[in-house]
Amino acid sequence: MLPRIQQVCCIGAGYVGGPTCAVMAAQCPDVQFAVVDTDAARIAAWNSAALPIYEPGLEELVGRQRGRNLHFSADVEAAVRTADLVLLAVNTPLGQPGADGLGMAPPGLRSVEACARTVARTAKPGAIIVEKSTVLCHTGELIARILQDHGPPDGRFQVLSNPEFLSEGTAVRDLLRPDRVIIGGQPGSEDAQEALRALYARWVPAERIVTMGMWSAELAKLASNALLAQRVSSINAVSAVCEAVGADIAEVARGCGMDSRIGRDFLRASIGFGGPCLSKDLMGLVWLCESLGLHDVATYWDQVLRMNDAQTARFVRRIVRALGPDLSGASVAVLGFAYKAGTGDTRNTPAALVCGELLKLGACLAVYDPKVPEQQIRDYLVAGRAPATGLRVCASAYEAVAGARAVLVLTPWPEFAALDWARAHRLMAHPALAVDGHRILDDRALELLGFSTVSVGVRSSIADS
Ligand SMILES: NC(=O)c1ccc[n+]([C@@H]2O[C@H](COP(=O)([O-])OP(=O)(O)OC[C@H]3O[C@@H](n4cnc5c(N)ncnc54)[C@H](O)[C@@H]3O)[C@@H](O)[C@H]2O)c1
């Protein structure tokens, strides 16, 4: 008989755990979901009107389910004890560089291991344990071993891999209409796989739910992020050629994307990818390849990361060339600080690298982001050793541009494209420069208003001479 799932516990109330359980709770009203975390402040925020993360549609969803079949708690053990299914959605940051003897940062599994020990001590026999966190191949084996070593003799836990593919900014939509749900398991875990499949089948079409081997499921997540990152680095590499030869990356990408073998998605040149996943997962893959002795493969993926760093660095050089070598005291408006639109997440945001470099060169920055709080911007820049003395955080885009010599768009929020740019130009010091790191502005229209422009993937007379 298939295991019945009436109570689900998700350990980790972050960008994955919160939205995932909110969507599952809405789709499975007869199942109880407990999202737990050792960070009591984060749990308090989930139980308040001001959720700890921003995602379009999430506030309404949580508002509807919370207190019904969706609960947030800091009592991890109590929730694990009664769960039929335990999702592990804790963070898996990279470890200390050099800690692995290879001179690289090994994947950090401390939280996953800690959760496995808690589950071993507390969960009821027969509970299904699901890796949702992104992990390297064979982490499922490690979890199973911890469960065996620390659990009761009659534990018989089943371990599955169910990697999460949501994208921040569209998390609720992605969870409601996923391209695919992957459920990996070892031979003998078919019943557990089927029980999890049945849960998803309530709202995900059957053909989109795929079962496979455990190591394939773990690797499919890492490989997906590596392929996405590679695509961004590929189009960014072409954008550098565009700037040099006088082509336009928007036109080139269009010309390439119309080929059905290539496709249009993820062909937008930018200042580089950021966020909590792509770089971390690529580094994890590079580490895995090195540890397997696959040096050429490791070098191949490592180059995707290097290309990304080079893209952001080239962007900064172009800004400096356009503004002149002496930036001390130069007033620069920065629109956007989140690593992408639709989220307030600033982990590994390229905007911080750009801002950090300009602050080090003495520029005075006025930063505005619609979803990132002031303290988060300050903390992030200070942690990156940027001097915060020249930093002002503003409450609107117009406040940020007032008196500035240059305005930089560093996150592609739609509201920046829709700005009244004539008003912005009137508010700025002249001659005014507009720098577009995401190709969301209309350069020609800006030039007619009197702006000089610098955009990713198109030659600029003041930045590329
Ligand atoms: N953020 C994304 O877009 C995304 C998408 C897909 C997959 N992932 C992966 O999912 C995992 C979680 O990512 P996230 O962005 O939600 O991370 P996050 O940092 O937002 O949340 C993780 C939470 O786990 C909690 N935690 C850590 N150790 C714990 C423990 N022992 N007991 C209880 N709680 C503990 C932390 O306090 C934190 O609140 C990572 O492996 C990530 O790579 C993330």
The ligand as an ORCA input file, in Angstrom:
! r2SCAN-3c Opt
* xyz 0 1
  N      16.615     30.587     -4.132
  C      16.396     29.960     -5.272
  O      16.036     30.569     -6.273
  C      16.568     28.455     -5.364
  C      15.989     27.788     -6.449
  C      16.145     26.407     -6.544
  C      16.905     25.733     -5.585
  N      17.478     26.428     -4.559
  C      18.240     25.654     -3.556
  O      17.370     25.431     -2.453
  C      18.110     25.498     -1.228
  C      17.523     26.587     -0.340
  O      17.675     27.826     -0.985
  P      16.991     29.152     -0.409
  O      17.255     30.218     -1.408
  O      15.609     28.864      0.021
  O      17.902     29.383      0.886
  P      17.611     30.398      2.073
  O      18.946     30.765      2.621
  O      16.676     31.478      1.649
  O      16.818     29.503      3.156
  C      17.378     28.419      3.812
  C      16.829     28.387      5.244
  O      17.283     27.189      5.876
  C      17.438     27.476      7.253
  N      18.278     26.471      7.893
  C      19.591     26.223      7.658
  N      19.994     25.176      8.431
  C      18.911     24.772      9.130
  C      18.692     23.724     10.080
  N      19.683     22.897     10.423
  N      17.454     23.581     10.611
  C      16.457     24.417     10.252
  N      16.595     25.408      9.361
  C      17.816     25.592      8.811
  C      18.066     28.864      7.251
  O      17.870     29.496      8.511
  C      17.307     29.552      6.107
  O      16.199     30.290      6.574
  C      19.568     25.724     -1.640
  O      20.212     24.488     -1.743
  C      19.442     26.373     -3.010
  O      20.590     26.135     -3.795
  C      17.303     27.753     -4.414
*
